[in-house]
């Protein structure tokens, strides 16, 4: 019985690893600029976000204006985001890309994820 349980756990873990392989990590500023910068990201609620090539951030969230700035630091996108001028987030995120889906994982890949769609 223990052997069956261990095999089941191993199978489930391998299944998750396989789906994670579908995404490519954006680990360099060069890749970030090529695939993400200056393109509009859209969330499930219609919010938008643009990481401009000049280091600025712009967009809309609900009825608020999103602004801020970003830098690339040690394999992560580090940014300060403001809603209507009030700082709401300062974080460094790991980015993953599959097709037009972008996953941002907070705290340098150690926390929750946000999913965005690249507008074509």
SULQUILIN-V534183 format. One record per backbone hydrogen bond with DSSP energy under -0.5 kcal/mol. CO is the residue of the C=O (numbers start at 1). NH is the residue of the N-H. If there is no record, write none. Layout:
co->CO nh->NH
co->CO nh->NH
This chain:
co->1 nh->5
co->2 nh->6
co->3 nh->7
co->4 nh->8
co->5 nh->9
co->6 nh->10
co->7 nh->11
co->8 nh->12
co->9 nh->13
co->10 nh->14
co->11 nh->15
co->12 nh->16
co->13 nh->17
co->14 nh->18
co->15 nh->19
co->16 nh->20
co->17 nh->21
co->19 nh->22
co->20 nh->23
co->24 nh->97
co->25 nh->27
co->26 nh->95
co->28 nh->32
co->29 nh->33
co->30 nh->34
co->31 nh->35
co->32 nh->36
co->32 nh->37
co->36 nh->39
co->39 nh->51
co->40 nh->119
co->41 nh->49
co->42 nh->117
co->43 nh->46
co->47 nh->43
co->48 nh->60
co->49 nh->41
co->50 nh->52
co->50 nh->58
co->51 nh->38
co->52 nh->55
co->55 nh->70
co->56 nh->52
co->57 nh->68
co->58 nh->50
co->59 nh->66
co->60 nh->48
co->61 nh->64
co->64 nh->61
co->65 nh->84
co->66 nh->59
co->67 nh->82
co->68 nh->57
co->69 nh->80
co->71 nh->78
co->73 nh->76
co->76 nh->73
co->76 nh->78
co->77 nh->93
co->78 nh->71
co->79 nh->91
co->80 nh->69
co->81 nh->88
co->81 nh->89
co->82 nh->67
co->82 nh->84
co->83 nh->86
co->85 nh->87
co->86 nh->83
co->89 nh->81
co->91 nh->79
co->92 nh->108
co->93 nh->77
co->94 nh->105
co->95 nh->26
co->96 nh->103
co->97 nh->24
co->98 nh->101
co->100 nh->102
co->100 nh->118
co->101 nh->98
co->102 nh->104
co->102 nh->116
co->103 nh->96
co->103 nh->105
co->104 nh->106
co->104 nh->114
co->105 nh->94
co->105 nh->109
co->106 nh->110
co->106 nh->111
co->107 nh->110
co->112 nh->106
co->114 nh->104
co->116 nh->102
co->117 nh->42
